[in-house]
């Protein structure tokens, strides 16, 4: 149960981050006109691109998680309860790890901080 709460918390935080990032987008657009603010605007756009890539990573991880759950539900009748629990814990742990480290991966790949 706590893994599901952690997953939902991480996804909610990423969605709020995405909303705030694009809500304040007109400010760096205005700063990019001036030579002094151009570097900050470029840094902001790289940050926005890394958030977008992070959203794509979360979307792909969610689809992979759904495929894993459907595969797990198909094998429940043929396996014992312990192996099903272990498989579910492993699947939840991998999903949570991808969500947590997706932002660091996206920032390193894009270069936005």
C-alpha positions in Angstrom: 0.0 0.0 0.0 2.8 2.4 0.8 4.4 1.9 -2.6 1.2 2.9 -4.3 1.1 6.1 -2.1 4.7 6.9 -3.0 4.0 6.4 -6.7 0.9 8.6 -6.6 2.8 11.2 -4.6 5.7 11.3 -7.1 3.4 11.5 -10.1 1.4 14.3 -8.4 4.5 16.3 -7.7 5.7 15.9 -11.3 2.3 17.1 -12.6 2.4 20.2 -10.3 5.9 20.9 -11.4 4.8 20.7 -15.1 1.9 23.0 -14.5 4.0 25.6 -12.7 6.7 25.4 -15.3 4.3 26.2 -18.1 2.2 28.7 -16.1 5.3 31.0 -15.7 6.6 30.5 -19.3 5.7 34.1 -20.5 8.3 35.5 -18.0 11.4 33.9 -19.7 10.0 34.5 -23.1 10.0 38.2 -22.2 13.4 38.0 -20.7 14.8 36.4 -23.9 14.3 39.6 -25.8 17.0 41.4 -23.7 20.6 40.4 -24.0 21.1 40.2 -20.2 18.2 37.8 -19.7 18.9 35.6 -22.6 21.0 33.1 -20.7 18.4 32.7 -18.0 15.7 32.2 -20.6 17.7 29.5 -22.3 18.3 27.8 -19.0 14.5 28.0 -18.3 13.7 26.5 -21.7 16.1 23.6 -21.1 14.5 23.1 -17.7 11.1 23.0 -19.4 12.3 20.5 -21.9 13.7 18.3 -19.2 10.3 18.4 -17.5 8.7 17.4 -20.7 11.1 14.5 -21.1 10.4 13.5 -17.6 6.7 13.4 -18.4 7.4 11.1 -21.3 9.6 8.8 -19.1 6.7 8.6 -16.6 4.2 7.9 -19.4 6.4 5.0 -20.7 7.0 3.7 -17.2 3.3 3.7 -16.6 2.6 1.7 -19.8 5.3 -0.8 -18.9 3.9 -1.1 -15.4 0.4 -1.7 -16.8 1.7 -4.4 -19.1 3.5 -6.0 -16.2 0.4 -6.0 -14.1 -1.7 -7.6 -16.8 1.0 -10.2 -17.3 1.0 -10.8 -13.6 -2.8 -11.1 -13.4 -2.7 -13.7 -16.1 -0.2 -15.9 -14.1 -1.9 -15.6 -10.7 -3.9 -18.8 -11.1 -0.8 -20.9 -12.1 1.6 -19.7 -9.4 1.6 -19.6 -5.6 0.9 -16.5 -3.5 4.5 -15.9 -2.4 5.9 -15.6 -5.9 3.0 -13.3 -6.9 3.7 -11.1 -3.9 7.4 -11.0 -4.7 6.7 -10.2 -8.4 4.3 -7.4 -7.3 6.8 -5.9 -4.9 9.5 -6.0 -7.6 7.2 -4.4 -10.2 6.2 -1.6 -7.8 9.9 -1.0 -6.8 11.1 -0.8 -10.3 8.2 1.6 -11.2 9.0 3.8 -8.3 12.7 3.9 -9.1 12.1 4.9 -12.7 9.7 7.7 -11.5 12.1 9.0 -8.9 15.3 8.9 -11.0 13.5 10.0 -14.2 14.0 13.7 -13.4 17.7 13.3 -12.7 18.1 11.4 -16.0 16.1 14.0 -17.9 18.1 16.9 -16.4 21.4 15.2 -17.2 20.3 14.4 -20.8 18.9 17.8 -21.6 21.2 19.9 -19.5 18.6 22.1 -17.7 19.0 22.8 -14.0 
